[in-house]
């Protein structure tokens, strides 16, 4: 799932340009495998490797041209 974060000039930022204040990388991530992973995805560990069934979600860095079918949107609160 695309979460709207990418690495720009060595710093992870949201697509809005704000630096990430919250991060939940999987162990060993971000690792920039082959020097080509500059976008972030979120996945549920139980989908990839079933564990204790709690379904925690983690982040992973991926290539920006990877096709992802789901994404997260931010809803602006009305004042």
GULUM-518494 format. One record per residue (C-alpha): residue number from 1; residue in three letters; z, x, y. Coordinates in nm, 3 decimals. Layout:
@n = NUM | res = ala | Z = Z | X = X | Y = Y
...
//
This chain:
@n = 1 | res = unk | Z = 0.000 | X = 0.000 | Y = 0.000
@n = 2 | res = unk | Z = -0.105 | X = 0.142 | Y = 0.338
@n = 3 | res = unk | Z = 0.196 | X = 0.164 | Y = 0.573
@n = 4 | res = unk | Z = 0.024 | X = 0.278 | Y = 0.892
@n = 5 | res = unk | Z = 0.153 | X = 0.635 | Y = 0.901
@n = 6 | res = unk | Z = -0.044 | X = 0.958 | Y = 0.913
@n = 7 | res = unk | Z = 0.004 | X = 1.325 | Y = 0.989
@n = 8 | res = unk | Z = -0.138 | X = 1.435 | Y = 1.324
@n = 9 | res = unk | Z = -0.112 | X = 1.799 | Y = 1.432
@n = 10 | res = unk | Z = 0.150 | X = 1.858 | Y = 1.162
@n = 11 | res = unk | Z = 0.373 | X = 1.564 | Y = 1.262
@n = 12 | res = unk | Z = 0.401 | X = 1.233 | Y = 1.076
@n = 13 | res = unk | Z = 0.347 | X = 0.940 | Y = 1.315
@n = 14 | res = unk | Z = 0.283 | X = 0.568 | Y = 1.303
@n = 15 | res = unk | Z = -0.065 | X = 0.453 | Y = 1.406
@n = 16 | res = unk | Z = 0.097 | X = 0.351 | Y = 1.737
@n = 17 | res = unk | Z = 0.158 | X = 0.721 | Y = 1.807
@n = 18 | res = unk | Z = 0.536 | X = 0.701 | Y = 1.764
@n = 19 | res = unk | Z = 0.705 | X = 0.970 | Y = 1.553
@n = 20 | res = unk | Z = 0.856 | X = 0.842 | Y = 1.226
@n = 21 | res = unk | Z = 1.230 | X = 0.790 | Y = 1.269
@n = 22 | res = unk | Z = 1.268 | X = 0.635 | Y = 0.923
@n = 23 | res = unk | Z = 1.116 | X = 0.802 | Y = 0.618
@n = 24 | res = unk | Z = 1.148 | X = 0.728 | Y = 0.247
@n = 25 | res = unk | Z = 0.937 | X = 0.990 | Y = 0.073
@n = 26 | res = unk | Z = 0.940 | X = 1.016 | Y = -0.305
@n = 27 | res = unk | Z = 1.092 | X = 1.338 | Y = -0.442
@n = 28 | res = unk | Z = 0.859 | X = 1.631 | Y = -0.368
@n = 29 | res = unk | Z = 0.662 | X = 1.437 | Y = -0.106
@n = 30 | res = unk | Z = 0.491 | X = 1.477 | Y = 0.128
@n = 31 | res = unk | Z = 0.324 | X = 1.768 | Y = -0.048
@n = 32 | res = unk | Z = -0.024 | X = 1.766 | Y = 0.112
@n = 33 | res = unk | Z = -0.190 | X = 1.834 | Y = -0.223
@n = 34 | res = unk | Z = -0.504 | X = 2.047 | Y = -0.183
@n = 35 | res = unk | Z = -0.449 | X = 2.035 | Y = 0.195
@n = 36 | res = unk | Z = -0.613 | X = 1.692 | Y = 0.214
@n = 37 | res = unk | Z = -0.328 | X = 1.436 | Y = 0.224
@n = 38 | res = unk | Z = -0.263 | X = 1.317 | Y = 0.577
@n = 39 | res = unk | Z = -0.202 | X = 0.942 | Y = 0.532
@n = 40 | res = unk | Z = 0.095 | X = 0.763 | Y = 0.375
@n = 41 | res = unk | Z = 0.121 | X = 0.491 | Y = 0.115
@n = 42 | res = unk | Z = 0.418 | X = 0.302 | Y = -0.024
@n = 43 | res = unk | Z = 0.454 | X = 0.223 | Y = -0.391
@n = 44 | res = unk | Z = 0.715 | X = 0.079 | Y = -0.623
@n = 45 | res = unk | Z = 0.825 | X = 0.337 | Y = -0.875
@n = 46 | res = unk | Z = 0.865 | X = 0.074 | Y = -1.149
@n = 47 | res = unk | Z = 0.492 | X = 0.002 | Y = -1.132
@n = 48 | res = unk | Z = 0.406 | X = 0.368 | Y = -1.191
@n = 49 | res = unk | Z = 0.687 | X = 0.467 | Y = -1.430
@n = 50 | res = unk | Z = 0.934 | X = 0.194 | Y = -1.528
@n = 51 | res = unk | Z = 1.291 | X = 0.307 | Y = -1.465
@n = 52 | res = unk | Z = 1.606 | X = 0.100 | Y = -1.426
@n = 53 | res = unk | Z = 1.423 | X = -0.210 | Y = -1.303
@n = 54 | res = unk | Z = 1.554 | X = -0.199 | Y = -0.948
@n = 55 | res = unk | Z = 1.204 | X = -0.157 | Y = -0.808
@n = 56 | res = unk | Z = 1.281 | X = 0.088 | Y = -0.528
@n = 57 | res = unk | Z = 0.983 | X = 0.163 | Y = -0.304
@n = 58 | res = unk | Z = 0.892 | X = 0.517 | Y = -0.203
@n = 59 | res = unk | Z = 0.632 | X = 0.689 | Y = 0.012
@n = 60 | res = unk | Z = 0.359 | X = 0.927 | Y = -0.100
@n = 61 | res = unk | Z = 0.105 | X = 1.120 | Y = 0.106
@n = 62 | res = unk | Z = -0.258 | X = 1.056 | Y = 0.012
@n = 63 | res = unk | Z = -0.607 | X = 1.130 | Y = 0.136
@n = 64 | res = unk | Z = -0.701 | X = 0.906 | Y = 0.428
@n = 65 | res = unk | Z = -1.025 | X = 0.799 | Y = 0.259
@n = 66 | res = unk | Z = -0.839 | X = 0.653 | Y = -0.039
@n = 67 | res = unk | Z = -0.907 | X = 0.281 | Y = -0.079
@n = 68 | res = unk | Z = -0.588 | X = 0.076 | Y = -0.057
@n = 69 | res = unk | Z = -0.605 | X = -0.298 | Y = -0.097
@n = 70 | res = unk | Z = -0.276 | X = -0.390 | Y = 0.069
@n = 71 | res = unk | Z = -0.115 | X = -0.299 | Y = 0.400
@n = 72 | res = unk | Z = 0.195 | X = -0.364 | Y = 0.609
@n = 73 | res = unk | Z = 0.184 | X = -0.530 | Y = 0.952
@n = 74 | res = unk | Z = 0.440 | X = -0.524 | Y = 1.228
@n = 75 | res = unk | Z = 0.522 | X = -0.858 | Y = 1.384
@n = 76 | res = unk | Z = 0.598 | X = -0.843 | Y = 1.755
@n = 77 | res = unk | Z = 0.909 | X = -1.042 | Y = 1.841
@n = 78 | res = unk | Z = 0.867 | X = -1.302 | Y = 2.116
@n = 79 | res = unk | Z = 1.109 | X = -1.269 | Y = 2.406
//
